[in-house]
Amino acid sequence: MSSIVTAVARSAAHSFSKPVVPAIVLLKGLGVEGDAHLGVTVRHRSRVKADPTQPNLRQVHLIHGELHDELQLAGFNVAEGTMGENITTRGIDLLGLPRGARLHIGEGAVVEITGLRNPCAQLDNYQKGLTAAVLGRHPDGSLMRRAGVMGIVIEGGEVRAGDSIRVALPALPHLPLERV
């Protein structure tokens, strides 16, 4: 199966869900045009409160559509954009990518993976039990975060459903994803 974008979403407001749109424009070094998280420095409210000068490593949020499938089978009402992602993918193991992996999307956009999305209480505010559903344990007992990955825009461009995704891995050693 080839890796593709299945949906794109954005919201100018700091809201949990983002409406699906026909296309988004990624702006180099900034994020998604018209999205509340656009910027060189942090835009997520909890991060701004802690230190508004820190770099924005969460410009783009990506979730694999297979997670939506799994959550729907468990009885949750989720779909593209409902968990706040900008890009929904299919056919790519986002959580298995190393830090620094680059996703070449469509005709020219490039997103570099910076880390894991840290599930927050907003998930349970949306649907009770959703936070626990996107958390798990690795075989060694450490916490597994499955709510998608975050990235920064290396090369801008338009992204829409149906665009292909090609992964370029960073040089070895590959660093595991951590929460950002």
C-alpha positions in Angstrom: 0.0 0.0 0.0 1.3 3.4 -0.8 1.4 6.2 1.8 -1.1 9.0 1.2 -2.8 12.0 2.7 -6.5 11.1 3.3 -7.6 14.5 4.7 -6.3 17.9 5.7 -7.7 20.3 8.3 -7.1 23.7 9.9 -8.7 26.0 12.4 -7.9 29.7 13.1 -9.3 29.2 16.6 -7.7 27.3 19.4 -10.3 24.5 19.2 -10.0 20.8 19.8 -11.3 19.7 16.5 -10.4 21.2 13.1 -12.7 21.3 10.1 -11.6 19.3 7.1 -10.9 21.5 4.1 -10.0 20.7 0.4 -6.4 21.9 0.8 -4.0 23.5 3.3 -0.9 25.5 2.5 2.2 24.7 4.5 4.5 27.8 5.1 8.2 27.1 5.5 9.3 27.5 9.1 5.8 28.5 10.3 3.2 25.8 9.9 -0.3 25.7 8.3 -1.5 28.9 6.8 -4.7 30.1 8.7 -4.1 27.7 11.6 -4.0 28.8 15.2 -0.7 27.0 15.7 1.1 28.9 12.9 4.3 30.5 14.0 8.1 30.4 14.7 7.5 30.3 18.4 5.1 28.0 20.4 1.4 28.6 19.9 -0.1 25.8 22.0 -1.5 27.5 25.0 0.2 25.4 27.6 3.6 25.9 26.0 3.0 29.6 25.6 2.2 29.8 29.3 5.5 28.0 30.2 7.8 29.9 27.9 6.4 31.9 24.9 9.9 32.2 23.3 10.6 28.5 22.8 10.7 27.3 19.2 7.5 25.9 17.7 8.2 22.2 17.2 4.4 21.6 16.8 3.7 23.5 13.6 1.9 20.5 12.0 0.0 17.7 13.7 -0.3 14.4 11.8 -2.4 11.3 12.7 -2.5 8.0 10.9 -6.0 7.1 9.8 -5.6 3.6 11.0 -5.8 5.0 14.6 -9.3 6.4 13.7 -10.3 3.0 12.5 -9.1 1.4 15.7 -10.9 4.0 17.9 -14.1 3.7 15.9 -14.1 -0.1 16.4 -13.7 0.7 20.2 -16.9 2.8 20.0 -15.4 6.3 19.8 -16.8 8.9 17.4 -13.7 10.1 15.6 -12.8 11.0 12.1 -10.4 13.2 10.2 -9.7 16.4 12.0 -11.7 15.6 15.2 -8.6 15.0 17.2 -7.0 18.3 16.1 -4.7 17.0 13.4 -3.8 19.0 10.3 -2.9 16.0 8.1 -4.5 12.5 8.3 -2.4 9.8 6.6 -2.9 6.2 5.6 -0.3 3.5 4.9 2.6 5.0 6.9 3.7 4.1 10.4 4.0 7.6 11.8 4.7 6.4 15.3 7.6 4.2 14.1 9.5 7.0 12.4 12.6 8.4 14.0 13.0 12.0 15.0 14.2 14.0 12.0 12.4 11.8 9.4 11.2 13.9 6.6 7.8 13.5 4.9 7.8 14.7 1.3 4.2 15.4 0.6 2.6 16.0 -2.7 4.5 18.1 -5.2 7.0 19.9 -2.9 6.0 20.2 0.8 8.4 18.7 3.4 7.5 18.2 7.0 10.2 17.1 9.5 9.0 14.9 12.4 10.0 16.5 15.7 8.2 14.2 18.2 5.1 12.6 19.6 1.9 14.4 20.4 1.3 14.3 24.1 -2.3 13.3 24.7 -4.0 15.8 27.0 -7.3 16.2 29.0 -8.9 17.7 25.9 -9.3 14.2 24.5 -11.5 13.2 27.5 -13.4 16.5 27.3 -14.2 15.5 23.7 -15.2 11.9 24.6 -14.7 10.2 27.9 -12.1 7.5 27.8 -10.3 8.8 24.7 -7.1 9.7 26.5 -6.7 6.2 27.8 -7.6 4.8 24.4 -4.6 6.5 22.8 -2.2 5.6 25.6 -0.6 2.2 26.1 2.5 0.5 27.4 5.6 -0.7 25.6 6.9 -4.2 26.5 9.4 -2.6 28.9 6.5 -0.9 30.7 7.2 2.6 29.5 4.3 4.9 28.3 3.3 4.6 24.7 1.7 7.8 23.2 -0.4 7.0 20.1 -2.1 10.3 19.4 0.0 11.2 16.4 3.2 13.1 15.7 4.2 16.7 15.4 6.5 18.3 12.9 7.9 21.5 11.4 7.6 22.7 7.8 11.0 22.5 6.0 9.6 23.3 2.6 6.2 24.9 2.0 3.5 23.9 -0.5 -0.1 22.9 -0.9 -1.3 19.6 0.6 -4.6 17.9 -0.2 -6.2 14.5 0.2 -4.8 12.0 -2.3 -1.3 13.5 -2.2 1.4 10.9 -1.9 3.9 10.8 1.0 7.5 9.7 0.7 9.7 9.2 3.8 13.3 10.2 3.9 15.1 8.9 7.0 17.7 10.9 8.8 21.3 9.7 9.1 22.1 7.0 11.7 21.8 6.7 14.6 18.0 7.1 14.5 16.7 8.9 17.6 13.4 7.7 18.9 10.4 10.0 19.1 9.7 11.7 22.4 6.8 14.0 23.3 7.1 17.6 22.2 
